[in-house]
């Protein structure tokens, strides 16, 4: 009875584990902004007019676009897609275990990992990546690479278009496809050629997208690749990232021991047919290559996220042993005792706490929960989204079209740390954002990183780059200037008459700037050169601004902005 209840109990455990962690991460909102810009008529862009690909998952984005087109909000769409893909994959794994009455190790193991539960939804693409990996390995186990080469290759190109580093899957298994064809002496030359063509045809899909990317974005890869993976190696931090994963997901040790035993111990290995054992070694090889890639780039600053596909691979490969060992329970334990014991172990492992921060690695969901963010409903109430909504209201009230802000707090101190995604969606497309990490900015993404710090967040922008971009607000680096030009929204560094004319007390401010200029201010000449004007000319024009009732009415826009020193540096 208990043995028969194992599979529905496993499904309920997975359901409770994942549904209890429903959320939408801030990074998902970067893609949401790009999708929303399509429906606003600006194209698949983060900042209207700038052809930069700020997201990394075209297939996932395509799903969001379809659901958004039928009227489902993007935050809800992303969670629904995550639940669908995760539970289709979980259903497949449970069903195949039930067929041979084996322990559903892969599902139990993965659901005991905090990061898997978090990113099974989260608004990001992992759930679809997980499903595609499950479907591909199912095809490998049932028919190998030669049975349905077009189907297997199609799964792998979708995997690449959903998560770029998984392009290694296609390259790796292409080598083994050729090897299998070489060994298949019974196959005719014509059939071998047809198999190679069938394997290669799905590759037209990513080729077509790369062509589109080249002409639309003027780049071969996504901008985050240049901002993150394109950096120099950071092996020490990458090793720490993997260590953090296995420390707080100890089930990986169990799966790794199973794989080690399968490779090195004859009694365990002998339960596999030779061809099955060779397939196990082949798949472990790709796992090692992908893990080395994660180590090379330094991992990620968010716990679990980057190595999750590899963790799924570890559990799926270990699961093969249980599928072939129906008498999986140890020693002389009764099946019911072993079943209850194993199930209890996985449930207990799922309760293992994960530190909110550990060096440069943070538990993402817990971090956002601390700042009242991550909710599916009511995300607009988190402080980053509130700030974005205030900028949206300021832009709309001023009617100022070229409205740029700089999301920078490291070198150029323009705006206190805010999430690019939450801020971007709440601010709307008319508020353009320069991101110091380079996710939405091509030039910053390709700058050389001088100091390795928190993985993925090592770029920065300086005052000159902010000035060149035309941002409205930033600290100039001169305390006297900053005090004069401080507003509720930030320190104004844009000498555009259309903007300055709306600022309360602008004539008095410009008078003080003239004094600063005569006292050898270095920043004011830079601003004058950038905007092709002088403070004296602006001061002379300000007399007309103060007589204009329409421009005077714009003063209230600044007064209604609920900002101040807590939202910027000066």
RODO-2510 file (C-alpha; in nm, 4 decimals, decimal comma):
residues 570
     n   res          X          Y          Z
     1     x     0,0000     0,0000     0,0000
     2     x     0,2757     0,2437     0,0972
     3     x     0,4748     0,1462    -0,2114
     4     x     0,1772     0,2250    -0,4352
     5     x     0,1234     0,5584    -0,2594
     6     x     0,4832     0,6625    -0,3273
     7     x     0,4136     0,8230    -0,6653
     8     x     0,1099     1,0363    -0,5789
     9     x     0,2903     1,1316    -0,2568
    10     x     0,5935     1,2394    -0,4605
    11     x     0,3745     1,4510    -0,6865
    12     x     0,2079     1,6142    -0,3854
    13     x     0,5488     1,6808    -0,2322
    14     x     0,6610     1,8475    -0,5561
    15     x     0,3369     2,0441    -0,5764
    16     x     0,3686     2,1721    -0,2195
    17     x     0,7412     2,2428    -0,2574
    18     x     0,7024     2,4512    -0,5734
    19     x     0,3676     2,6225    -0,5146
    20     x     0,4818     2,7343    -0,1698
    21     x     0,7670     2,9243    -0,3397
    22     x     0,5735     3,1036    -0,6144
    23     x     0,7340     3,4378    -0,6926
    24     x     0,8673     3,6569    -0,9740
    25     x     1,2288     3,7649    -0,9599
    26     x     1,3352     4,1170    -1,0497
    27     x     1,5452     3,9984    -1,3464
    28     x     1,2305     3,8667    -1,5137
    29     x     1,1032     4,2232    -1,5355
    30     x     1,3914     4,3141    -1,7675
    31     x     1,2324     4,0821    -2,0239
    32     x     0,8843     4,2076    -1,9301
    33     x     0,9868     4,5628    -2,0212
    34     x     1,1128     4,4492    -2,3613
    35     x     0,7889     4,2606    -2,4268
    36     x     0,5763     4,5543    -2,3135
    37     x     0,7697     4,7796    -2,5494
    38     x     0,6541     4,5621    -2,8400
    39     x     0,2925     4,6314    -2,7510
    40     x     0,3702     5,0005    -2,6990
    41     x     0,4967     5,0148    -3,0574
    42     x     0,8674     5,0518    -2,9775
    43     x     0,9880     4,7061    -3,0795
    44     x     1,1643     4,4337    -2,8821
    45     x     1,3925     4,6798    -2,7023
    46     x     1,4674     4,7841    -2,3472
    47     x     1,5099     5,1529    -2,4279
    48     x     1,3090     5,2746    -2,7287
    49     x     1,5449     5,3745    -3,0084
    50     x     1,8383     5,1669    -2,8769
    51     x     1,8700     4,8275    -3,0450
    52     x     2,0187     4,6333    -2,7561
    53     x     1,9076     4,2807    -2,6581
    54     x     1,8920     4,2929    -2,2789
    55     x     1,7409     3,9462    -2,2252
    56     x     1,8912     3,6024    -2,2908
    57     x     1,5980     3,3696    -2,3689
    58     x     1,4232     3,4245    -2,7043
    59     x     1,2012     3,1143    -2,6789
    60     x     1,0825     3,2021    -2,3283
    61     x     1,0221     3,5590    -2,4440
    62     x     0,8176     3,4299    -2,7384
    63     x     0,5881     3,2474    -2,4957
    64     x     0,5443     3,5640    -2,2921
    65     x     0,4619     3,7614    -2,6065
    66     x     0,1895     3,5128    -2,7037
    67     x     0,0275     3,5175    -2,3589
    68     x     0,0556     3,8963    -2,3381
    69     x    -0,1159     3,9198    -2,6783
    70     x    -0,4194     3,7337    -2,5450
    71     x    -0,4395     3,9642    -2,2453
    72     x    -0,2659     3,7760    -1,9621
    73     x    -0,0358     4,0027    -1,7558
    74     x     0,3312     3,9167    -1,7914
    75     x     0,3969     3,8480    -1,4240
    76     x     0,1111     3,5969    -1,4130
    77     x     0,2026     3,4565    -1,7565
    78     x     0,5575     3,3816    -1,6480
    79     x     0,4433     3,1987    -1,3356
    80     x     0,1825     2,9958    -1,5266
    81     x     0,4431     2,8960    -1,7838
    82     x     0,6831     2,8013    -1,5057
    83     x     0,4251     2,5812    -1,3360
    84     x     0,3231     2,4184    -1,6637
    85     x     0,6739     2,3316    -1,7821
    86     x     0,7955     2,2241    -1,4373
    87     x     0,5057     1,9893    -1,3734
    88     x     0,5054     1,8411    -1,7223
    89     x     0,8701     1,7492    -1,6619
    90     x     0,7951     1,6216    -1,3105
    91     x     0,5018     1,4175    -1,4424
    92     x     0,7246     1,2546    -1,7037
    93     x     0,9847     1,1614    -1,4413
    94     x     0,7305     1,0200    -1,1951
    95     x     0,5530     0,8235    -1,4672
    96     x     0,8693     0,6534    -1,5893
    97     x     0,9662     0,5605    -1,2320
    98     x     0,6195     0,4210    -1,1655
    99     x     0,6393     0,1991    -1,4758
   100     x     0,9264    -0,0008    -1,3250
   101     x     0,8277     0,0529    -0,9593
   102     x     1,1473     0,2475    -0,8904
   103     x     1,2157     0,5235    -0,6425
   104     x     1,1405     0,8581    -0,8208
   105     x     1,4836     0,9794    -0,7187
   106     x     1,5171     1,2692    -0,9636
   107     x     1,1928     1,4400    -0,8556
   108     x     1,2506     1,3880    -0,4847
   109     x     1,6114     1,5015    -0,5088
   110     x     1,5416     1,8139    -0,7126
   111     x     1,2458     1,9220    -0,5002
   112     x     1,4662     1,8987    -0,1915
   113     x     1,6899     2,1722    -0,3405
   114     x     1,5876     2,5228    -0,2381
   115     x     1,7078     2,6753    -0,5650
   116     x     1,5100     2,4295    -0,7769
   117     x     1,1917     2,5136    -0,5892
   118     x     1,2579     2,8851    -0,6342
   119     x     1,3401     2,8787    -1,0046
   120     x     1,0739     2,6268    -1,1015
   121     x     0,8678     2,9456    -1,1324
   122     x     1,0429     3,2832    -1,0668
   123     x     0,9412     3,4321    -1,4030
   124     x     1,2656     3,3121    -1,5640
   125     x     1,3360     3,0431    -1,8211
   126     x     1,4668     2,7561    -1,6044
   127     x     1,1391     2,5609    -1,6027
   128     x     1,1447     2,5349    -1,9837
   129     x     1,5156     2,4476    -1,9770
   130     x     1,4384     2,1714    -1,7279
   131     x     1,1574     2,0300    -1,9428
   132     x     1,3722     2,0295    -2,2573
   133     x     1,6554     1,8497    -2,0745
   134     x     1,4109     1,5882    -1,9431
   135     x     1,2615     1,5327    -2,2894
   136     x     1,6057     1,5056    -2,4479
   137     x     1,7357     1,2509    -2,1973
   138     x     1,4145     1,0535    -2,2293
   139     x     1,4766     1,0345    -2,6044
   140     x     1,8382     0,9308    -2,5480
   141     x     1,7378     0,6507    -2,3116
   142     x     1,4563     0,5182    -2,5282
   143     x     1,6071     0,5415    -2,8752
   144     x     1,9479     0,7058    -2,8712
   145     x     2,0575     0,9743    -3,1114
   146     x     1,9789     0,7822    -3,4303
   147     x     1,6133     0,6941    -3,3752
   148     x     1,4651     1,0449    -3,4208
   149     x     1,7604     1,2745    -3,4952
   150     x     1,5476     1,5690    -3,6047
   151     x     1,3380     1,5572    -3,2867
   152     x     1,6447     1,5270    -3,0627
   153     x     1,8226     1,8114    -3,2443
   154     x     1,5082     2,0268    -3,2304
   155     x     1,5000     1,9890    -2,8506
   156     x     1,8636     2,0974    -2,8329
   157     x     1,8258     2,4066    -3,0506
   158     x     1,5256     2,5114    -2,8416
   159     x     1,7431     2,4565    -2,5357
   160     x     2,0095     2,6872    -2,6797
   161     x     1,7568     2,9566    -2,7718
   162     x     1,6185     2,9383    -2,4203
   163     x     1,9492     2,9447    -2,2312
   164     x     2,2626     3,0301    -2,4305
   165     x     2,5287     2,8243    -2,2540
   166     x     2,3285     2,5081    -2,3261
   167     x     2,4352     2,5434    -2,6890
   168     x     2,7138     2,3122    -2,5723
   169     x     2,4545     2,0316    -2,5737
   170     x     2,4144     2,0479    -2,9510
   171     x     2,7874     2,0751    -3,0201
   172     x     2,8709     1,7904    -2,7813
   173     x     2,6092     1,5432    -2,8987
   174     x     2,6837     1,6214    -3,2640
   175     x     3,0222     1,4551    -3,2093
   176     x     2,8546     1,1421    -3,0698
   177     x     2,5977     1,1369    -3,3482
   178     x     2,8812     1,1209    -3,6005
   179     x     3,0487     0,8497    -3,3939
   180     x     2,7288     0,6446    -3,3801
   181     x     2,6891     0,6802    -3,7566
   182     x     3,0485     0,5665    -3,8067
   183     x     2,9867     0,2550    -3,5970
   184     x     2,6498     0,1772    -3,7608
   185     x     2,7964    -0,0477    -4,0301
   186     x     2,4536    -0,1871    -4,1169
   187     x     2,3268     0,1560    -4,2260
   188     x     2,3567     0,2543    -4,5894
   189     x     2,5427     0,5682    -4,6943
   190     x     2,2149     0,7236    -4,8057
   191     x     2,0503     0,6621    -4,4692
   192     x     2,3514     0,8002    -4,2843
   193     x     2,3395     1,1116    -4,4989
   194     x     1,9652     1,1488    -4,4337
   195     x     2,0299     1,1181    -4,0593
   196     x     2,2922     1,3915    -4,0703
   197     x     2,0590     1,6189    -4,2661
   198     x     1,7754     1,5510    -4,0180
   199     x     2,0106     1,6367    -3,7298
   200     x     2,1277     1,9551    -3,8994
   201     x     1,7950     2,0953    -4,0195
   202     x     1,6776     2,2253    -3,6769
   203     x     1,9996     2,4261    -3,6647
   204     x     1,8390     2,6604    -3,9177
   205     x     1,6247     2,8011    -3,6349
   206     x     1,9113     2,9441    -3,4236
   207     x     2,0930     3,0477    -3,7426
   208     x     1,7847     3,2447    -3,8472
   209     x     1,7654     3,4077    -3,5049
   210     x     2,1346     3,5002    -3,5154
   211     x     2,0799     3,6617    -3,8549
   212     x     1,7840     3,8515    -3,7114
   213     x     1,9931     3,9496    -3,4096
   214     x     2,2762     4,0734    -3,6310
   215     x     2,0510     4,2985    -3,8363
   216     x     1,8156     4,4064    -3,5567
   217     x     2,0565     4,4353    -3,2616
   218     x     2,3857     4,4666    -3,4534
   219     x     2,5411     4,1956    -3,2369
   220     x     2,6177     3,8268    -3,2626
   221     x     2,5240     3,7462    -2,9031
   222     x     2,2908     3,8923    -2,6408
   223     x     2,4159     4,2008    -2,4600
   224     x     2,4261     4,0222    -2,1189
   225     x     2,6823     3,7835    -2,2710
   226     x     2,9223     4,0743    -2,3174
   227     x     2,8294     4,2140    -1,9757
   228     x     2,8805     3,8834    -1,7920
   229     x     3,0091     3,5720    -1,9673
   230     x     3,2375     3,7720    -2,1944
   231     x     3,4583     3,8693    -1,9011
   232     x     3,7894     3,7122    -1,8102
   233     x     3,7934     3,3898    -1,6089
   234     x     3,7124     3,3981    -1,2375
   235     x     3,7855     3,0394    -1,1392
   236     x     3,8244     3,0911    -0,7644
   237     x     3,4810     3,2518    -0,7305
   238     x     3,3321     2,9879    -0,9617
   239     x     3,4634     2,7105    -0,7381
   240     x     3,3091     2,8855    -0,4369
   241     x     2,9793     2,9020    -0,6222
   242     x     2,9736     2,5251    -0,6858
   243     x     3,0778     2,4593    -0,3255
   244     x     2,7949     2,6807    -0,1986
   245     x     2,5496     2,4857    -0,4157
   246     x     2,6502     2,1437    -0,2895
   247     x     2,6741     2,2582     0,0733
   248     x     2,3144     2,3771     0,0721
   249     x     2,1866     2,1075    -0,1630
   250     x     2,3502     1,7963    -0,0096
   251     x     2,1364     1,5690    -0,2248
   252     x     2,3905     1,6467    -0,4981
   253     x     2,6448     1,4522    -0,2923
   254     x     2,4105     1,1526    -0,2872
   255     x     2,3599     1,1699    -0,6638
   256     x     2,7334     1,2188    -0,7215
   257     x     2,8130     0,9128    -0,5096
   258     x     2,5688     0,7078    -0,7152
   259     x     2,7362     0,8222    -1,0367
   260     x     3,0826     0,7545    -0,8910
   261     x     2,9800     0,4051    -0,7829
   262     x     2,8330     0,3380    -1,1275
   263     x     3,1592     0,4372    -1,2955
   264     x     3,4112     0,2737    -1,0608
   265     x     3,2494    -0,0253    -0,8886
   266     x     3,1938    -0,3424    -1,0847
   267     x     2,8916    -0,4724    -0,8915
   268     x     2,7028    -0,1523    -0,9489
   269     x     2,8278    -0,1082    -1,3042
   270     x     2,7368    -0,4633    -1,3999
   271     x     2,3652    -0,3815    -1,3598
   272     x     2,4020    -0,1717    -1,6765
   273     x     2,4438    -0,3128    -2,0227
   274     x     2,7739    -0,2074    -2,1827
   275     x     2,5982     0,0321    -2,4189
   276     x     2,4110     0,1879    -2,1254
   277     x     2,7326     0,2302    -1,9311
   278     x     2,8984     0,4004    -2,2297
   279     x     2,5992     0,6353    -2,2563
   280     x     2,6397     0,7185    -1,8861
   281     x     3,0062     0,8104    -1,9395
   282     x     2,9124     1,0173    -2,2446
   283     x     2,6538     1,2193    -2,0532
   284     x     2,8823     1,2670    -1,7524
   285     x     3,1356     1,4162    -1,9921
   286     x     2,8965     1,6952    -2,0919
   287     x     2,8090     1,7535    -1,7264
   288     x     3,1775     1,8094    -1,6515
   289     x     3,2207     2,0497    -1,9448
   290     x     2,9192     2,2589    -1,8428
   291     x     3,0361     2,2671    -1,4810
   292     x     3,3792     2,3877    -1,5907
   293     x     3,2062     2,6655    -1,7862
   294     x     3,0180     2,7786    -1,4744
   295     x     3,3433     2,7755    -1,2756
   296     x     3,5257     2,9662    -1,5481
   297     x     3,2772     3,2571    -1,5526
   298     x     3,2757     3,2791    -1,1729
   299     x     2,9268     3,1414    -1,1147
   300     x     2,6617     3,3963    -1,0321
   301     x     2,5899     3,6304    -0,7441
   302     x     2,2511     3,4608    -0,6940
   303     x     2,2652     3,1193    -0,5286
   304     x     2,1777     2,8073    -0,7308
   305     x     2,0585     2,9865    -1,0449
   306     x     2,3476     2,9333    -1,2865
   307     x     2,4261     2,5669    -1,2062
   308     x     2,0638     2,4459    -1,1893
   309     x     2,0612     2,2789    -1,5344
   310     x     2,3721     2,0843    -1,4351
   311     x     2,2130     1,9901    -1,1005
   312     x     1,9143     1,8570    -1,2933
   313     x     2,1545     1,6571    -1,5110
   314     x     2,3250     1,5070    -1,2037
   315     x     1,9909     1,3940    -1,0614
   316     x     1,8649     1,2609    -1,3948
   317     x     2,1826     1,0598    -1,4532
   318     x     2,1697     0,9161    -1,1006
   319     x     1,8027     0,8351    -1,1554
   320     x     1,9002     0,5854    -1,4261
   321     x     2,0422     0,3564    -1,1605
   322     x     1,7095     0,3459    -0,9759
   323     x     1,5236     0,2782    -1,3007
   324     x     1,7382    -0,0321    -1,3544
   325     x     1,7536    -0,1460    -0,9914
   326     x     1,3978    -0,2277    -0,8922
   327     x     1,5257    -0,3756    -0,5646
   328     x     1,6699    -0,0365    -0,4749
   329     x     1,6061    -0,0629    -0,1000
   330     x     1,9198    -0,1351     0,1053
   331     x     2,0095    -0,4608     0,2756
   332     x     1,7257    -0,6515     0,4373
   333     x     1,4929    -0,3565     0,4834
   334     x     1,1374    -0,4175     0,3764
   335     x     1,0265    -0,2155     0,0719
   336     x     0,7774    -0,0176     0,2771
   337     x     1,0387     0,0729     0,5390
   338     x     1,2875     0,1802     0,2734
   339     x     1,0230     0,3831     0,0922
   340     x     0,9175     0,5751     0,4014
   341     x     1,2781     0,6268     0,5096
   342     x     1,3899     0,7593     0,1704
   343     x     1,0902     0,9868     0,1372
   344     x     1,1491     1,1248     0,4867
   345     x     1,5157     1,1951     0,4074
   346     x     1,4253     1,4048     0,1028
   347     x     1,1590     1,5962     0,2942
   348     x     1,4092     1,6726     0,5702
   349     x     1,6679     1,7853     0,3158
   350     x     1,4126     2,0285     0,1733
   351     x     1,3991     2,1988     0,5139
   352     x     1,7711     2,2800     0,5125
   353     x     1,8027     2,6589     0,5592
   354     x     2,0019     2,8632     0,3084
   355     x     2,1847     3,1783     0,4281
   356     x     2,0537     3,5017     0,2846
   357     x     2,4099     3,6026     0,2007
   358     x     2,7367     3,4106     0,1908
   359     x     3,0240     3,6163     0,0571
   360     x     2,9293     3,7353    -0,2914
   361     x     2,6476     3,4783    -0,3163
   362     x     2,2930     3,5590    -0,2041
   363     x     1,9675     3,3646    -0,1764
   364     x     1,7719     3,5680    -0,4306
   365     x     1,4163     3,4992    -0,3196
   366     x     1,4999     3,5680     0,0457
   367     x     1,6746     3,8937    -0,0466
   368     x     1,3702     4,0200    -0,2346
   369     x     1,1345     3,9065     0,0406
   370     x     1,3276     4,1252     0,2848
   371     x     1,2540     4,4326     0,0730
   372     x     0,8879     4,3485     0,0157
   373     x     0,9473     4,2363    -0,3432
   374     x     0,8983     3,9204    -0,5467
   375     x     0,5209     3,8996    -0,5179
   376     x     0,3126     3,7950    -0,8177
   377     x     0,0351     4,0295    -0,7112
   378     x     0,1293     4,3684    -0,5702
   379     x     0,4871     4,3842    -0,6960
   380     x     0,4241     4,7529    -0,7739
   381     x     0,4491     4,8246    -0,4013
   382     x     0,8170     4,7390    -0,3649
   383     x     1,0469     5,0429    -0,3266
   384     x     1,2209     4,9987    -0,6631
   385     x     0,8915     4,9871    -0,8519
   386     x     0,7625     5,2857    -0,6537
   387     x     1,0684     5,4841    -0,7595
   388     x     1,0091     5,3865    -1,1219
   389     x     0,6445     5,4928    -1,1027
   390     x     0,7506     5,8310    -0,9628
   391     x     0,9886     5,8876    -1,2545
   392     x     0,7091     5,7902    -1,4918
   393     x     0,4802     6,0475    -1,3325
   394     x     0,7516     6,3151    -1,3410
   395     x     0,8216     6,2537    -1,7111
   396     x     0,4526     6,2591    -1,7947
   397     x     0,3917     6,5757    -1,5937
   398     x     0,6865     6,7591    -1,7487
   399     x     0,6100     6,6309    -2,0967
   400     x     0,9863     6,6014    -2,1402
   401     x     1,0532     6,3464    -2,4136
   402     x     1,4284     6,2724    -2,3923
   403     x     1,4060     6,1543    -2,0325
   404     x     1,7181     5,9561    -1,9371
   405     x     1,8109     5,8407    -1,5889
   406     x     2,1261     5,6538    -1,4861
   407     x     2,0965     5,3446    -1,2687
   408     x     2,4357     5,3906    -1,1088
   409     x     2,5703     5,3915    -0,7564
   410     x     2,9271     5,2592    -0,7834
   411     x     3,1507     5,5100    -0,9628
   412     x     2,8984     5,7616    -1,0948
   413     x     2,6609     5,8235    -0,8055
   414     x     2,3317     5,8974    -0,9761
   415     x     2,0614     5,6865    -0,8149
   416     x     2,0650     5,4630    -0,5134
   417     x     2,0664     5,0942    -0,6016
   418     x     1,7450     4,9972    -0,7716
   419     x     1,6491     4,6883    -0,9689
   420     x     1,6675     4,7500    -1,3404
   421     x     1,3630     4,5322    -1,4068
   422     x     1,1207     4,6652    -1,1450
   423     x     1,2271     5,0231    -1,2148
   424     x     1,2064     4,9735    -1,5899
   425     x     0,8570     4,8243    -1,6036
   426     x     0,7118     5,0690    -1,3516
   427     x     0,8740     5,3685    -1,5227
   428     x     0,7403     5,2806    -1,8667
   429     x     0,9098     5,3226    -2,2035
   430     x     0,9349     5,7027    -2,2017
   431     x     1,1786     5,6862    -1,9109
   432     x     1,5016     5,5545    -2,0595
   433     x     1,7562     5,3922    -1,8308
   434     x     2,1334     5,3726    -1,8523
   435     x     2,2429     5,0678    -1,6503
   436     x     2,5857     5,0683    -1,4912
   437     x     2,6095     4,6873    -1,5262
   438     x     2,5719     4,7201    -1,9015
   439     x     2,2679     4,4922    -1,9356
   440     x     2,0850     4,7565    -2,1377
   441     x     2,3868     4,9514    -2,2578
   442     x     2,6169     4,8164    -2,5293
   443     x     2,9182     5,0391    -2,4609
   444     x     2,9276     4,9692    -2,0870
   445     x     2,8822     4,5943    -2,1426
   446     x     3,1939     4,5844    -2,3595
   447     x     3,4110     4,7942    -2,1305
   448     x     3,7014     4,6197    -1,9682
   449     x     3,6420     4,5198    -1,6064
   450     x     3,9242     4,6466    -1,3867
   451     x     3,8276     4,4774    -1,0603
   452     x     3,6541     4,1425    -1,0130
   453     x     3,3849     4,1817    -0,7514
   454     x     3,0348     4,0338    -0,7337
   455     x     2,9892     3,8058    -1,0394
   456     x     2,7765     3,9693    -1,3057
   457     x     2,7950     4,3092    -1,1341
   458     x     3,1495     4,4189    -1,2011
   459     x     3,0950     4,6855    -1,4657
   460     x     3,0432     5,0467    -1,3737
   461     x     2,9815     5,3781    -1,5445
   462     x     3,1558     5,7056    -1,4761
   463     x     3,0298     6,0623    -1,4767
   464     x     3,1524     6,1310    -1,8312
   465     x     2,9569     5,8334    -1,9693
   466     x     2,6473     5,9495    -1,7847
   467     x     2,6993     6,3003    -1,9205
   468     x     2,7471     6,1741    -2,2758
   469     x     2,4276     5,9719    -2,2505
   470     x     2,2294     6,2806    -2,1583
   471     x     2,1056     6,1599    -1,8198
   472     x     1,9048     6,4168    -1,6260
   473     x     2,0357     6,3389    -1,2786
   474     x     2,3687     6,2477    -1,1217
   475     x     2,6174     6,3720    -0,8666
   476     x     2,8722     6,5943    -1,0393
   477     x     3,1427     6,5171    -0,7871
   478     x     3,1445     6,8841    -0,6763
   479     x     2,9497     6,9263    -0,3508
   480     x     2,8802     7,2940    -0,4192
   481     x     2,7259     7,2251    -0,7596
   482     x     2,5280     6,9315    -0,6199
   483     x     2,3774     7,1427    -0,3432
   484     x     2,2646     7,4108    -0,5883
   485     x     2,1093     7,1741    -0,8430
   486     x     1,9573     6,9199    -0,6032
   487     x     1,5874     6,8546    -0,6638
   488     x     1,3500     6,6004    -0,5154
   489     x     1,4222     6,3712    -0,8133
   490     x     1,7999     6,4075    -0,8181
   491     x     2,0842     6,6436    -0,9021
   492     x     2,0196     6,7991    -1,2411
   493     x     2,3180     6,7806    -1,4769
   494     x     2,1368     6,8434    -1,8049
   495     x     2,1621     7,2054    -1,9253
   496     x     1,8640     7,1854    -2,1563
   497     x     1,6491     7,5028    -2,1399
   498     x     1,3315     7,2976    -2,1876
   499     x     1,4146     7,1076    -1,8698
   500     x     1,5698     7,3876    -1,6649
   501     x     1,2737     7,6181    -1,7289
   502     x     1,0481     7,3849    -1,5295
   503     x     1,2648     7,3634    -1,2147
   504     x     1,1486     7,5650    -0,9115
   505     x     1,3760     7,8583    -0,8280
   506     x     1,5843     7,8072    -1,1410
   507     x     1,6877     8,1739    -1,1736
   508     x     1,8357     8,1749    -0,8232
   509     x     2,0080     7,8424    -0,8922
   510     x     2,1667     7,9701    -1,2145
   511     x     2,2880     8,2826    -1,0359
   512     x     2,4710     8,0629    -0,7845
   513     x     2,6159     7,8518    -1,0665
   514     x     2,7648     8,1670    -1,2215
   515     x     2,9436     8,2327    -0,8920
   516     x     3,0693     7,8735    -0,8837
   517     x     3,1943     7,9031    -1,2397
   518     x     3,3915     8,2136    -1,1507
   519     x     3,5316     8,0264    -0,8505
   520     x     3,6929     7,7730    -1,0850
   521     x     3,4293     7,5003    -1,0919
   522     x     3,5538     7,2219    -1,3206
   523     x     3,2186     7,0564    -1,3827
   524     x     3,0287     7,3604    -1,5161
   525     x     3,2562     7,4092    -1,8216
   526     x     3,2123     7,0385    -1,9013
   527     x     2,8351     7,0771    -1,8892
   528     x     2,8486     7,3903    -2,1036
   529     x     3,0583     7,2113    -2,3654
   530     x     2,8265     6,9100    -2,3630
   531     x     2,5142     7,1191    -2,4214
   532     x     2,6611     7,3972    -2,6311
   533     x     2,5530     7,6820    -2,4064
   534     x     2,6728     7,8916    -2,1116
   535     x     2,5368     7,9448    -1,7646
   536     x     2,5255     8,3197    -1,8318
   537     x     2,3046     8,2733    -2,1371
   538     x     2,0736     8,0393    -1,9480
   539     x     2,0511     8,2930    -1,6652
   540     x     1,9551     8,5670    -1,9109
   541     x     1,6869     8,3419    -2,0644
   542     x     1,5507     8,2473    -1,7218
   543     x     1,3842     8,5875    -1,6876
   544     x     1,1464     8,4926    -1,9685
   545     x     1,0884     8,1482    -1,8150
   546     x     0,9687     8,3009    -1,4892
   547     x     0,7212     8,5177    -1,6790
   548     x     0,5753     8,2185    -1,8626
   549     x     0,2751     8,0910    -1,6653
   550     x     0,2787     7,7556    -1,8447
   551     x     0,6416     7,6893    -1,7529
   552     x     0,5790     7,8091    -1,3970
   553     x     0,2950     7,5562    -1,3696
   554     x     0,5511     7,2801    -1,4312
   555     x     0,7113     7,3571    -1,0930
   556     x     0,4487     7,1403    -0,9294
   557     x     0,5810     6,8347    -1,1166
   558     x     0,8993     6,8516    -0,9109
   559     x     0,7137     6,9271    -0,5899
   560     x     0,4929     6,6193    -0,6372
   561     x     0,7938     6,3862    -0,6762
   562     x     0,8385     6,2062    -0,3433
   563     x     1,2129     6,1633    -0,3548
   564     x     1,4936     6,3440    -0,1828
   565     x     1,8372     6,2527    -0,0497
   566     x     1,7352     5,8923     0,0237
   567     x     1,6883     5,8275    -0,3491
   568     x     2,0124     5,9761    -0,4851
   569     x     2,3634     6,0813    -0,3843
   570     x     2,4833     6,4400    -0,3448
***
